Amino acid sequence: MIRLFSLALLAMSLLSGSGHAQADPDGEPRLVAALFRSNWCGPCKVLEPRYERVMASYAEAPLERVRFDSSFGRRGALAERASEEGIRSVYDSVNGATGFVLLIDRDTQDVLARITMEYSDADMAGALDYALEVVSDREDFGL
């Protein structure tokens, strides 16, 4: 009987999860939305206003927004910032490209989505929801 009760409690705790990624023990959200942009980037001018509009709906979501602006050629400082954010390997793989947002699992360095100017508002929201769910599932299973 106790065993059955324990299983029921375990099932309830798994099912009662919020469905959204939580912050790491150090307080930083596991999901990072990294915008790679510059002033001279044409696709950035299309992407950014729409991205900002969609992100307004995710103000309370457990994700960290990071902006890498390469307008002024500060690659060393940007690389340092990427290290501080825990996404240096992903930053290095971008190699200075701009005009997109990467949704990154900070713990695994997996890029869960690459949002470009071709994404509609609904596509962006879908990518964000997907990434939040993946990170939440990984945390629920201890990954």
Contact map, one row per residue, 1 for C-alpha under 8 A:
11111000000000000000000000000000000000000000000000000000000000000000000000000000000000000000000000000000000000000000000000000000000000000000000
11111100000000000000000000000000000000000000000000000000000000000000000000000000000000000000000000000000000000000000000000000000000000000000000
11111110000000000000000000000000000000000000000000000000000000000000000000000000000000000000000000000000000000000000000000000000000000000000000
11111111000000000000000000000000000000000000000000000000000000000000000000000000000000000000000000000000000000000000000000000000000000000000000
11111111100000000000000000000000000000000000000000000000000000000000000000000000000000000000000000000000000000000000000000000000000000000000000
01111111110000000000000000000000000000000000000000000000000000000000000000000000000000000000000000000000000000000000000000000000000000000000000
00111111111000000000000000000000000000000000000000000000000000000000000000000000000000000000000000000000000000000000000000000000000000000000000
00011111111100000000000000000000000000000000000000000000000000000000000000000000000000000000000000000000000000000000000000000000000000000000000
00001111111110000000000000000000000000000000000000000000000000000000000000000000000000000000000000000000000000000000000000000000000000000000000
00000111111111000000000000000000000000000000000000000000000000000000000000000000000000000000000000000000000000000000000000000000000000000000000
00000011111111100000000000000000000000000000000000000000000000000000000000000000000000000000000000000000000000000000000000000000000000000000000
00000001111111110000000000000000000000000000000000000000000000000000000000000000000000000000000000000000000000000000000000000000000000000000000
00000000111111111000000000000000000000000000000000000000000000000000000000000000000000000000000000000000000000000000000000000000000000000000000
00000000011111111000000000000000000000000000000000000000000000000000000000000000000000000000000000000000000000000000000000000000000000000001000
00000000001111111000000000000000000000000000000000000000000000000000000000000000000000000000000000000000000000000000000000000000000000000000000
00000000000111111100000000000000000000000000000000000000000000000000000000000000000000000000000000000000000000000000000000000000000000000000000
00000000000011111111000000000000000000000000000000000000000000000000000000000000000000000000000000000000000000000000000000000000000000000001000
00000000000000011111100000000000000000000000000000000000000000000000000000000000000000000000000000000000000000000000000000000000000000000000000
00000000000000001111100000000000000000000000000000000000000000000000000000000000000000000000000000000000000000000000000000000000000010011000000
00000000000000001111110000000000000000000000000000000000000011000000000000000000000000000000000000000000000000000000000000000000000110110000000
00000000000000000111111000001110000000000000000000000000000001100000000000000000000000000000000000000000000000000000000000000000000110111010000
00000000000000000001111100001100000000000000000000000000000001000000000000000000000000000000000000000000000000000000000000000000000000010010000
00000000000000000000111111111100000000000000000000000000000001000000000000000000000000000000000000000000000000000000000000000000000000000000000
00000000000000000000011111111100000000000000000000000000000000000000000000000000000000000000000000000000000000000000000000000000000000000000000
00000000000000000000001111110000000000000000000000000000000000000000000000000000000000000000000000000000000000000000000000000000000000000000000
00000000000000000000001111110000000000000000000000000000000000000000000000000000000000000000000000000000000000000000000000000000000000000000000
00000000000000000000001111111000000000000000000000000000000000000000000000000000000000000000000000000000000000000000000000000000000000000000000
00000000000000000000001111111100000000000000000000000000000000010000000000000000000000000000000000000000000000000000000000000000000000000000000
00000000000000000000111100111111000000000000000000000000000001110000000000000000000000000000000000000000000000000000000000000000000000000000000
00000000000000000000111100011111000000000000000000000000000001110000000000000000000000000000000000000000111000000000000000000000000000100000000
00000000000000000000100000001111100000000000000000000000000001110000000000000000000000000000000000000011110000000000000000000000001100100000000
00000000000000000000000000001111110000000000000000000000000000111100000000000000000000000000000000000111110000000000000000000000000000000000000
00000000000000000000000000000011111000000000000000000000000000111100000000000000000000000000000000001111000000000000000000000000000000000000000
00000000000000000000000000000001111100000000000000000000000000001111000000000000000000000000000000001111000000000000000000000000000000000000000
00000000000000000000000000000000111110000000000000000000000000001111000000000000000000000000000000111100000000000000000000000000000000000000000
00000000000000000000000000000000011111000000000000000000000000000011110000000000000000000000000011111000000000000000000000000000000000000000000
00000000000000000000000000000000001111101001000000000000000000000011111000000000000000000000000001110000000000000000000000000000000000000000000
00000000000000000000000000000000000111111001000000000000000000000000111000000000000000000000000001100000000000000000000000000000000000000000000
00000000000000000000000000000000000011111001000000000000000000000000101000000000000000000000000000000000000000000000000000000000000000000000000
00000000000000000000000000000000000001111100000000000000000000000000001000000000000000000000000000000000000000000000000000000000000000000000000
00000000000000000000000000000000000011111111100000000000000000000000000000000000000000000000000001100000000000000000000000000000000000000000000
00000000000000000000000000000000000000011111110000000000000000000000000000000000000000000000000000100000000000000000000000000000000000000000000
00000000000000000000000000000000000000001111111000000000000000000000000000000000000000000000000000110000000000000001100000000000000000000000000
00000000000000000000000000000000000011101111111100000000000000000000000000000000000000000000000001110000000000000000100000000000000000000000000
00000000000000000000000000000000000000001111111110000000000000000000000000000000000000000000000000000000000000000000000000000000000000000000000
00000000000000000000000000000000000000000111111111000000000000000000000000000000000000000000000000000000000000000000100000000000000000000000000
00000000000000000000000000000000000000000011111111100000000000000000000000000000000000000000000000110000000000000001100000000000000000000000000
00000000000000000000000000000000000000000001111111110000000000000000000000000000000000000000000000000000000000000000000000000000000000000000000
00000000000000000000000000000000000000000000111111111000000000000000000000000000000000000000000000000000000000000000000000000000000000000000000
00000000000000000000000000000000000000000000011111111100000000000000000000000000000000000000000000000000000000000000000010000000000000000000000
00000000000000000000000000000000000000000000001111111110000000000000000000000000000000000000000000000000000000000000000010010000000000000000000
00000000000000000000000000000000000000000000000111111111000000000000000000000000000000000000000000000000000000000000000000000000000000000000000
00000000000000000000000000000000000000000000000011111111100000000000000000000000000000000000000000000000000000000000000000000000000000000000000
00000000000000000000000000000000000000000000000001111111110000000000000000000000000000000000000000000000000000000000000010011000000000000000000
00000000000000000000000000000000000000000000000000111111111000000000000000000000000000000000000000000000000000000000000000000000000000000000000
00000000000000000000000000000000000000000000000000011111111000000000000000000000000000000000000000000000000000000000000000000000000000000000000
00000000000000000000000000000000000000000000000000001111111100000000000000000000000000000000000000000000000000000000000000000000000000000000000
00000000000000000000000000000000000000000000000000000111111110000000000000000000000000000000000000000000000000000000000000000000000000000000000
00000000000000000000000000000000000000000000000000000011111110000000000000000000000000000000000000000000000000000000000000000000000000000000000
00000000000000000000000000000000000000000000000000000000111111000000000000000000000000000000000000000000000000000000000000000000000000000000000
00000000000000000001000000000000000000000000000000000000011111100000000000000000000000000000000000000000000000000000000000000000000000000000000
00000000000000000001111000001110000000000000000000000000000111110000000000000000000000000000000000000000000000000000000000000000000100000000000
00000000000000000000100000001111100000000000000000000000000011111000000000000000000000000000000000000000000000000000000000000000000100000000000
00000000000000000000000000011111100000000000000000000000000001111100000000000000000000000000000000000000000000000000000000000000000000000000000
00000000000000000000000000000001111000000000000000000000000000111110000000000000000000000000000000000000000000000000000000000000000000000000000
00000000000000000000000000000001111000000000000000000000000000011111000000000000000000000000000000000000000000000000000000000000000000000000000
00000000000000000000000000000000011110000000000000000000000000001111100000000000000000000000000000000000000000000000000000000000000000000000000
00000000000000000000000000000000011110000000000000000000000000000111110000000100000000000000000000000000000000000000000000000000000000000000000
00000000000000000000000000000000000111100000000000000000000000000011111100000100000000000000000000000000000000000000000000000000000000000000000
00000000000000000000000000000000000111000000000000000000000000000001111111100100000000000000000101000000000000000000000000000000000000000000000
00000000000000000000000000000000000011110000000000000000000000000000111111000000000000000000000000000000000000000000000000000000000000000000000
00000000000000000000000000000000000000000000000000000000000000000000111111000000000000000000000000000000000000000000000000000000000000000000000
00000000000000000000000000000000000000000000000000000000000000000000011111100000000000000000000000000000000000000000000000000000000000000000000
00000000000000000000000000000000000000000000000000000000000000000000011111111100000000000000000000000000000000000000000000000000000000000000000
00000000000000000000000000000000000000000000000000000000000000000000010011111110000000000000000100000000000000000000000000000000000000000000000
00000000000000000000000000000000000000000000000000000000000000000000000001111111000000000000000000000000000000000000000000000000000000000000000
00000000000000000000000000000000000000000000000000000000000000000000000001111111100000000000000000000000000000000000000000000000000000000000000
00000000000000000000000000000000000000000000000000000000000000000001110001111111110000000000000000000000000000000000000000000000000000000000000
00000000000000000000000000000000000000000000000000000000000000000000000000111111111000010011000000000000000000000000000000000000000000000000000
00000000000000000000000000000000000000000000000000000000000000000000000000011111111100010000000000000000000000000000000000000000000000000000000
00000000000000000000000000000000000000000000000000000000000000000000000000001111111110000000000000000000000000000000000000000000000000000000000
00000000000000000000000000000000000000000000000000000000000000000000000000000111111111110010000000000000000000000000000000000000000000000000000
00000000000000000000000000000000000000000000000000000000000000000000000000000011111111110000000000000000000000000000000000000000000000000000000
00000000000000000000000000000000000000000000000000000000000000000000000000000001111111100000000000000000000000000000000000000000000000000000000
00000000000000000000000000000000000000000000000000000000000000000000000000000000111111110000000000000000000000000000000000000000000000000000000
00000000000000000000000000000000000000000000000000000000000000000000000000000000011111110000000000000000011000000000000000000000000000000000000
00000000000000000000000000000000000000000000000000000000000000000000000000000000011111111110000000000001010010000000000000000000000000000000000
00000000000000000000000000000000000000000000000000000000000000000000000000000011011011111111000000000000000000000000000000000000000000000000000
00000000000000000000000000000000000000000000000000000000000000000000000000000000000000111111100000000000000010000000000000000000000000000000000
00000000000000000000000000000000000000000000000000000000000000000000000000000000000000111111110000000000000010100000000000000000000000000000000
00000000000000000000000000000000000000000000000000000000000000000000000000000010010000111111111000000000000000000000000000000000000000000000000
00000000000000000000000000000000000000000000000000000000000000000000000000000010000000011111111000000000000000000000000000000000000000000000000
00000000000000000000000000000000000000000000000000000000000000000000000000000000000000001111111000000000000000000000000000000000000000000000000
00000000000000000000000000000000000000000000000000000000000000000000000000000000000000000111111110000000000000000000000000000000000000000000000
00000000000000000000000000000000000000000000000000000000000000000000000000000000000000000011111110000000000000000000000000000000000000000000000
00000000000000000000000000000000000000000000000000000000000000000000010000100000000000000000011111000000000000000000000000000000000000000000000
00000000000000000000000000000000000100000000000000000000000000000000000000000000000000000000011111100000000000000000000000000000000000000000000
00000000000000000000000000000000000111001001000000000000000000000000010000000000000000000000000111110000000000000000000000000000000000000000000
00000000000000000000000000000000001111001111001000000000000000000000000000000000000000000000000011111000000000000001100000000000000000000000000
00000000000000000000000000000000001110000011001000000000000000000000000000000000000000000000000001111100000000000111100000000000000000000000000
00000000000000000000000000000000111100000000000000000000000000000000000000000000000000000000000000111110000000000111000000000000000000000000000
00000000000000000000000000000001111000000000000000000000000000000000000000000000000000000000000000011111000000111110000000000000000000000000000
00000000000000000000000000000011110000000000000000000000000000000000000000000000000000000000000000001111100000111110000000000001001000000000000
00000000000000000000000000000011110000000000000000000000000000000000000000000000000000100000000000000111110011111000000000000000000000000000000
00000000000000000000000000000111000000000000000000000000000000000000000000000000000000000000000000000011111111110000000000000000000000100000000
00000000000000000000000000000111000000000000000000000000000000000000000000000000000001100000000000000001111111000000000000000000000000000000000
00000000000000000000000000000100000000000000000000000000000000000000000000000000000001000000000000000000111110000000000000000000000000000000000
00000000000000000000000000000000000000000000000000000000000000000000000000000000000000000000000000000000111111000000000000000000000000000000000
00000000000000000000000000000000000000000000000000000000000000000000000000000000000000101100000000000001111111100000000000000000000000000000000
00000000000000000000000000000000000000000000000000000000000000000000000000000000000000000000000000000001110111110000000000000000000000000000000
00000000000000000000000000000000000000000000000000000000000000000000000000000000000000000100000000000111100011111100000000000000000000000000000
00000000000000000000000000000000000000000000000000000000000000000000000000000000000000000000000000000111100001111100000000000000001000000000000
00000000000000000000000000000000000000000000000000000000000000000000000000000000000000000000000000000111000000111110000000000010001000000000000
00000000000000000000000000000000000000000000000000000000000000000000000000000000000000000000000000011110000000111111000000000000000000000000000
00000000000000000000000000000000000000000000000000000000000000000000000000000000000000000000000000011110000000001111111000010010000000000000000
00000000000000000000000000000000000000000010001000000000000000000000000000000000000000000000000000111000000000000111111000000000000000000000000
00000000000000000000000000000000000000000011011000000000000000000000000000000000000000000000000000110000000000000011111100000000000000000000000
00000000000000000000000000000000000000000000000000000000000000000000000000000000000000000000000000000000000000000011111100000000000000000000000
00000000000000000000000000000000000000000000000000000000000000000000000000000000000000000000000000000000000000000011111111110000000000000000000
00000000000000000000000000000000000000000000000000000000000000000000000000000000000000000000000000000000000000000000111111110000000000000000000
00000000000000000000000000000000000000000000000001100100000000000000000000000000000000000000000000000000000000000000001111111000000000000000000
00000000000000000000000000000000000000000000000000000000000000000000000000000000000000000000000000000000000000000000001111111100000000000000000
00000000000000000000000000000000000000000000000000000000000000000000000000000000000000000000000000000000000000000000001111111110000000000000000
00000000000000000000000000000000000000000000000000100100000000000000000000000000000000000000000000000000000000000010001111111111000000000000000
00000000000000000000000000000000000000000000000000000100000000000000000000000000000000000000000000000000000000000000000011111111100000000000000
00000000000000000000000000000000000000000000000000000000000000000000000000000000000000000000000000000000000000000000000001111111110000000000000
00000000000000000000000000000000000000000000000000000000000000000000000000000000000000000000000000000000000000001010000000111111111000000000000
00000000000000000000000000000000000000000000000000000000000000000000000000000000000000000000000000000010000000000000000000011111111100000000000
00000000000000000000000000000000000000000000000000000000000000000000000000000000000000000000000000000000000000000000000000001111111110000000000
00000000000000000000000000000000000000000000000000000000000000000000000000000000000000000000000000000000000000000000000000000111111111000000000
00000000000000000000000000000010000000000000000000000000000000000000000000000000000000000000000000000010000000011000000000000011111111100000000
00000000000000000001100000000010000000000000000000000000000001100000000000000000000000000000000000000000000000000000000000000001111111110000000
00000000000000000011100000000000000000000000000000000000000000000000000000000000000000000000000000000000000000000000000000000000111111111000000
00000000000000000000000000000000000000000000000000000000000000000000000000000000000000000000000000000000000000000000000000000000011111111100000
00000000000000000001100000000110000000000000000000000000000000000000000000000000000000000000000000000000100000000000000000000000001111111110000
00000000000000000011110000000000000000000000000000000000000000000000000000000000000000000000000000000000000000000000000000000000000111111111000
00000000000000000010100000000000000000000000000000000000000000000000000000000000000000000000000000000000000000000000000000000000000011111111100
00000000000000000000000000000000000000000000000000000000000000000000000000000000000000000000000000000000000000000000000000000000000001111111111
00000000000000000000110000000000000000000000000000000000000000000000000000000000000000000000000000000000000000000000000000000000000000111111111
00000000000001001000000000000000000000000000000000000000000000000000000000000000000000000000000000000000000000000000000000000000000000011111111
00000000000000000000000000000000000000000000000000000000000000000000000000000000000000000000000000000000000000000000000000000000000000001111111
00000000000000000000000000000000000000000000000000000000000000000000000000000000000000000000000000000000000000000000000000000000000000000111111
00000000000000000000000000000000000000000000000000000000000000000000000000000000000000000000000000000000000000000000000000000000000000000111111
